Amino acid sequence: MNATDEVYALEGSPASYGLHAGVLGPIETLAQSVSAMAPSTSASLTIPLVFALAGNATWFVYLLATAATLLVGFCVSRFARLSASPGSLYTYVASTLPPFCGVTAAWGLLLAYLATGASVAGGALYYTNLFALEFFHRTPPELPTLALVCGVAGIVVWRDVKLSAEVMLWIELVSVGLVVIVLAVLLFRFGLHLDLDQFRLRNVPLSALGPALVLAMFSFVGFESATTLGGEAREPLRTIPRAVLQCAILAGIFFMLCSYSEVLGFRGEQGKISDAASPLHLLATRAGVSPLGVGIDFGAMISMFACVLACTTAAARVLMRMAHSALLPAVFGRANRRHGTPGLPLPCRPDSCSRRPLRWLCAASPARICTTGWDRSLSSAFSLHTPWWPLRCPSLGARWASTPTWLPPPASSPSPFSF
């Protein structure tokens, strides 16, 4: 056994964080990663943005994004076979590289989950306003609606992690299922033939593929979040690596199918897919199943709620792991004895949901939040680059793994940036 294996042996069996060990099966663990990605919302919001840049190469851009995600997922899965804890990528980086890299990964990962949760909460508000205008001809107050979304998510996550995982699982099954039905009906109506313009990448400038690839990578943000369930998954050293790779493969296939079908469905239409407020709703109407379009919009709304659940679940466990490493006060590392979850729901904690961010969120247009993706872009920048770059070279960790002293020493008054 080499030095790196000795360090990981300490994390091979999850330490007792007060969480309920072994309560989540493979399906619930996979649901965590899928819900954090919110695939049905990407089909409605992200794919049109990629089309605006890549045009007929939209499906090809998602193919490249899937390949890139699989490469990263392979590196993550190798670490997940050796270590299981609530710390996710932070634990992998801190186990092999100097403390500075571990601290950077921890704060970057935490900010990524918080930014993603804030972004999709705004998206849930956007779709809530759409439904309210369509059926009640008025919109609900923004701040109470956001507080309700975050509050319910926090209560569910605090109450029972298995309940949270099952809720996320059924939400994603329903929303993704509705999208697949509409796309299947659309393809059947157009006939089973190849769209040669898309396969030949007609009128696609090579300079547009780079920016389009960056946007496409946003759709995969959160696929690694199953690694935060290392203390609660059943057989985590086997379940979590499979969940990470399965999520990347299934999501990539889904995104390529959606991008190909949406571009084909809008062929010959006066408007562009990038100009539609709800492209899947319009495609459902064109396919003759307009009631499913309303269902898809509703599915996108509850899918964003599931994403808030997933981000809250992941961020609360990263906070717990950081508190156990003395990067945060010990209060963040406490678990509820009855429910076996982190002590307080994350959205209810004063440091994670203050009045000023909510005021900023309400001041901005919900449509702008969803379409420009500034919040999701920020989360992608941190989640794609900060925690993962050390994982691309696992051999670098051997030189720092001679002794298991990679965790910061306990301190009476830990500083957020103490090493």
C-alpha positions in Angstrom: 0.0 0.0 0.0 1.5 3.3 -1.0 1.3 6.6 0.8 -1.8 7.8 -1.1 -3.7 4.6 -0.3 -2.9 5.0 3.4 -4.4 8.5 3.4 -7.5 7.3 1.6 -7.9 4.3 3.9 -8.8 6.7 6.6 -11.7 8.0 4.5 -12.7 4.6 2.9 -15.2 4.0 5.7 -17.2 7.2 6.3 -16.6 8.8 9.7 -19.5 9.3 12.0 -20.9 12.8 11.2 -24.2 12.0 12.9 -25.9 11.2 9.5 -27.9 8.1 8.9 -25.6 5.8 7.1 -26.8 3.5 4.3 -30.3 5.0 3.9 -29.9 5.9 0.2 -29.8 3.3 -2.5 -28.3 3.6 -6.0 -31.4 5.2 -7.5 -31.7 7.9 -4.8 -28.0 8.6 -5.1 -28.4 9.1 -8.8 -31.4 11.3 -8.2 -29.2 13.8 -6.3 -26.9 14.4 -9.3 -29.8 14.5 -11.8 -31.8 16.9 -9.8 -28.8 19.2 -9.3 -28.5 19.4 -13.1 -32.3 20.0 -13.7 -32.2 18.5 -17.2 -35.7 19.5 -18.2 -35.0 23.2 -17.5 -31.9 23.0 -19.7 -34.1 21.7 -22.6 -36.2 24.9 -22.2 -33.7 27.5 -21.3 -30.1 26.5 -22.1 -30.5 24.7 -25.5 -32.0 27.8 -27.1 -29.0 29.9 -26.0 -26.6 27.3 -27.4 -28.6 27.3 -30.7 -28.3 31.1 -30.9 -24.5 30.6 -31.2 -24.1 27.1 -32.8 -27.2 26.8 -35.0 -27.2 23.4 -36.7 -24.3 22.3 -34.6 -26.2 22.4 -31.3 -26.3 18.6 -31.0 -22.6 18.4 -31.9 -21.7 20.9 -29.2 -23.6 18.8 -26.6 -21.7 15.8 -27.9 -18.4 17.6 -27.1 -19.7 18.8 -23.8 -20.7 15.2 -22.9 -17.3 13.9 -23.8 -15.6 16.6 -21.6 -18.0 15.9 -18.7 -17.2 12.2 -19.0 -13.5 12.8 -18.8 -14.0 14.9 -15.6 -16.5 12.3 -14.3 -14.0 9.5 -14.8 -11.4 11.4 -12.6 -14.0 12.1 -10.0 -15.2 8.5 -10.0 -11.6 7.2 -9.4 -11.4 9.3 -6.2 -14.9 8.3 -5.2 -13.9 4.7 -5.2 -11.3 5.4 -2.5 -13.0 8.0 -0.3 -16.6 8.6 0.9 -17.6 11.5 3.0 -19.9 14.5 2.9 -17.1 16.7 1.7 -17.4 15.7 -2.0 -14.6 17.2 -4.2 -13.2 19.2 -1.3 -12.2 15.9 0.4 -10.6 14.6 -2.7 -8.5 17.7 -3.3 -7.6 18.1 0.4 -6.5 14.4 0.6 -3.8 14.8 -2.1 -2.7 18.4 -2.4 -1.5 21.1 0.0 -4.1 22.6 2.4 -4.4 25.8 0.3 -5.8 23.8 -2.6 -8.3 22.1 -0.3 -9.5 25.3 1.2 -9.9 26.9 -2.3 -11.9 23.8 -3.5 -14.1 23.9 -0.4 -15.1 27.6 -0.7 -15.5 27.3 -4.5 -17.7 24.3 -4.2 -19.9 25.9 -1.5 -20.3 29.1 -3.6 -21.2 27.0 -6.6 -24.0 25.2 -4.8 -25.3 28.4 -3.3 -25.2 30.3 -6.6 -26.9 27.5 -8.5 -29.6 27.3 -5.8 -30.2 31.0 -6.1 -30.4 30.8 -9.8 -32.9 28.0 -10.0 -35.0 29.6 -7.3 -35.3 32.6 -9.6 -36.2 30.2 -12.4 -39.0 28.7 -10.3 -40.3 32.2 -9.7 -40.2 32.8 -13.5 -42.4 29.8 -14.3 -44.7 30.6 -11.3 -45.3 34.0 -12.9 -46.0 32.4 -16.2 -48.7 30.1 -14.8 -50.2 32.9 -12.7 -50.5 35.2 -15.7 -52.0 32.4 -17.8 -54.6 31.2 -15.3 -55.1 34.1 -12.8 -54.0 37.1 -14.9 -51.7 38.4 -12.1 -48.4 37.5 -10.6 -47.8 36.6 -7.0 -45.5 38.7 -4.8 -41.9 37.9 -5.5 -40.3 37.9 -2.1 -42.9 35.6 -0.4 -42.8 33.2 -3.3 -39.0 32.9 -3.1 -39.2 32.5 0.6 -41.8 29.8 0.2 -39.6 27.9 -2.3 -36.5 28.1 -0.2 -38.3 27.4 3.1 -40.1 24.3 1.8 -36.9 23.0 0.3 -35.0 23.6 3.6 -37.7 21.8 5.7 -37.7 18.8 3.4 -34.0 18.5 3.4 -33.8 18.9 7.2 -36.7 16.4 7.8 -35.4 13.4 5.9 -32.7 12.9 3.3 -34.4 9.8 1.9 -37.7 11.7 1.6 -35.8 14.5 -0.2 -34.2 12.1 -2.6 -37.5 10.4 -3.4 -39.2 13.7 -4.0 -36.3 14.7 -6.4 -36.5 11.4 -8.1 -40.2 11.5 -8.9 -40.1 15.2 -10.0 -37.3 14.5 -12.5 -39.0 11.3 -13.8 -42.2 13.2 -14.5 -40.6 16.3 -16.0 -38.1 14.4 -18.2 -40.8 11.9 -19.2 -43.1 14.6 -20.5 -40.3 16.1 -22.5 -39.4 12.7 -24.0 -43.0 12.1 -24.9 -43.4 15.4 -26.7 -40.1 14.9 -28.6 -41.0 11.4 -29.6 -44.4 12.5 -30.9 -42.7 15.4 -32.8 -40.2 13.0 -34.4 -43.0 10.6 -35.4 -44.9 13.4 -37.0 -41.9 14.7 -39.0 -41.1 11.1 -40.0 -38.1 9.0 -39.1 -35.5 10.7 -41.4 -32.2 12.4 -40.8 -31.9 16.2 -40.8 -28.9 16.5 -43.1 -28.4 20.2 -42.4 -27.6 19.3 -38.7 -25.4 16.3 -39.5 -23.4 18.3 -42.1 -23.1 21.3 -39.7 -24.4 23.6 -42.4 -23.6 27.3 -42.0 -21.9 26.8 -38.7 -18.8 28.9 -38.1 -16.0 27.2 -36.2 -15.5 30.4 -34.1 -18.9 29.9 -32.6 -18.3 26.4 -31.2 -16.1 27.6 -28.3 -18.6 30.0 -26.7 -21.4 27.5 -27.4 -19.5 24.8 -25.7 -19.1 27.0 -22.6 -22.9 27.5 -22.5 -23.5 23.7 -23.1 -21.3 22.9 -20.1 -23.7 24.9 -17.9 -26.3 22.1 -18.4 -24.0 19.6 -16.6 -23.4 21.7 -13.6 -24.0 19.7 -10.4 -23.6 16.2 -12.0 -20.9 15.4 -9.3 -23.2 16.3 -6.4 -23.9 12.6 -5.6 -20.4 12.7 -4.0 -21.8 14.7 -1.1 -23.8 11.7 0.0 -20.8 9.6 1.0 -22.0 9.4 4.6 -25.6 8.3 3.7 -25.3 6.2 0.5 -25.4 2.4 0.6 -22.1 1.0 -0.4 -20.8 4.5 -1.2 -17.5 3.4 -2.7 -19.4 1.6 -5.4 -22.7 3.5 -5.7 -21.3 7.0 -6.0 -18.8 6.5 -8.8 -21.5 4.7 -10.8 -24.0 7.5 -10.2 -21.5 10.2 -11.4 -20.8 8.4 -14.6 -24.4 7.3 -15.2 -25.6 10.9 -14.7 -23.1 12.3 -17.3 -24.0 9.6 -19.9 -27.8 9.8 -19.5 -27.8 13.6 -19.4 -25.7 13.8 -22.5 -28.0 11.5 -24.4 -31.0 13.5 -23.3 -29.5 16.9 -24.2 -28.4 15.7 -27.7 -31.9 14.3 -28.3 -33.5 17.5 -27.2 -31.2 19.7 -29.2 -31.7 17.7 -32.4 -35.4 17.5 -32.0 -35.9 21.2 -31.1 -33.9 22.4 -34.0 -35.8 20.0 -36.3 -39.1 21.1 -34.9 -38.5 24.8 -35.4 -37.4 24.2 -39.0 -39.5 26.3 -41.3 -41.1 28.3 -38.5 -41.0 32.1 -38.7 -39.5 32.6 -35.2 -36.3 31.1 -34.0 -36.0 28.6 -31.1 -33.8 31.2 -29.3 -36.6 33.8 -29.4 -39.2 31.5 -27.9 -40.2 32.0 -24.2 -41.1 28.3 -23.9 -39.8 26.4 -26.9 -41.0 23.0 -25.7 -44.5 24.4 -25.2 -44.6 25.6 -28.8 -43.3 22.2 -30.1 -46.0 20.4 -28.1 -48.6 22.6 -29.8 -47.0 21.9 -33.2 -47.0 18.1 -32.5 -50.7 18.2 -31.7 -50.3 17.6 -27.9 -50.7 21.1 -26.6 -51.9 20.0 -23.1 -48.5 18.4 -22.6 -46.9 21.8 -23.2 -48.5 23.1 -20.1 -47.4 20.0 -18.3 -43.8 20.5 -19.5 -43.8 24.1 -18.2 -45.2 22.8 -14.9 -42.5 20.1 -14.9 -39.8 22.7 -15.5 -41.1 24.7 -12.5 -41.1 21.7 -10.1 -37.8 20.5 -11.6 -36.2 23.8 -10.5 -37.7 23.2 -7.0 -36.0 19.8 -7.1 -32.7 21.5 -8.1 -33.1 23.8 -5.0 -33.5 20.7 -2.9 -30.4 19.1 -4.4 -28.3 22.2 -4.0 -29.5 22.6 -0.4 -28.7 19.0 0.3 -25.2 19.2 -1.2 -24.3 22.6 0.3 -25.4 21.6 3.8 -23.1 18.6 3.7 -20.2 20.5 2.4 -20.7 23.0 5.3 -20.7 20.1 7.7 -17.4 18.7 6.3 -15.8 22.1 6.4 -16.9 22.5 10.0 -15.3 19.2 10.9 -12.1 20.4 9.3 -12.2 23.6 11.4 -12.7 25.8 8.4 -16.0 27.0 9.9 -17.5 27.2 13.5 -18.4 23.9 15.0 -22.1 24.7 14.9 -22.2 24.0 11.2 -21.0 20.5 11.8 -23.8 19.4 14.1 -26.4 16.9 12.9 -29.9 16.5 14.1 -30.0 13.3 16.2 -33.6 12.4 15.3 -33.5 13.0 11.5 -29.8 12.3 10.9 -29.4 15.5 8.8 -27.4 18.7 9.2 -28.7 20.6 12.1 -30.4 23.5 10.4 -31.9 23.8 6.9 -29.5 25.7 4.8 -31.9 28.4 3.5 -32.9 29.2 7.0 -29.3 29.9 8.2 -28.6 33.6 8.5 -25.3 33.5 6.7 -26.7 31.7 3.6 -29.9 33.6 2.9 -29.9 37.2 3.9 -32.2 40.0 2.9 -29.8 41.7 0.5 -29.4 38.7 -1.9 -33.1 38.2 -1.9 -33.7 41.9 -2.6 -31.2 41.7 -5.5 -33.0 38.6 -6.9 -36.4 40.3 -6.7 -35.1 43.5 -8.2 -33.9 41.6 -11.3 -36.4 40.3 -13.9 -37.0 36.6 -13.4 -36.8 36.1 -17.2 -33.4 37.8 -17.2 -32.2 35.6 -14.5 -33.2 32.5 -16.4 -32.0 33.6 -19.9 -28.8 35.3 -19.2 -27.6 32.7 -16.6 -25.2 35.1 -14.8 -25.8 33.2 -11.6 -25.4 29.8 -13.2 -22.4 31.0 -15.1 -20.7 32.0 -11.8 -21.6 28.6 -10.3 -20.2 26.9 -13.4 -17.0 28.8 -13.2 -16.4 27.6 -9.7 -17.7 24.1 -9.9 -16.1 23.3 -13.2 -12.6 24.7 -12.6 -11.9 25.3 -8.9 -12.4 21.9 -7.4 -11.7 19.7 -10.4 -8.4 20.9 -11.8 -6.3 19.0 -9.2 -8.3 15.8 -9.9 -7.1 15.7 -13.4 -3.6 14.7 -12.2 -4.2 12.3 -9.3 -0.5 11.3 -9.2 0.4 14.8 -8.0 -1.1 13.9 -4.6 1.4 11.2 -3.8 4.1 13.7 -2.7 1.8 15.3 -0.2 0.2 12.1 1.1 3.2 10.7 3.0 1.4 11.4 6.3 -2.4 11.8 7.0 -2.1 15.4 8.1 -4.0 17.1 5.3 -6.8 18.3 7.4 -6.5 21.7 9.1 -5.8 21.5 12.8 -8.6 22.3 15.2 -8.8 25.8 16.5 -10.8 27.5 19.1 -11.8 30.4 16.8 -11.3 29.1 13.2 -10.9 31.6 10.5 -12.7 31.0 7.2 -9.3 31.2 5.4 -7.1 29.5 8.0 -5.0 26.7 6.7 
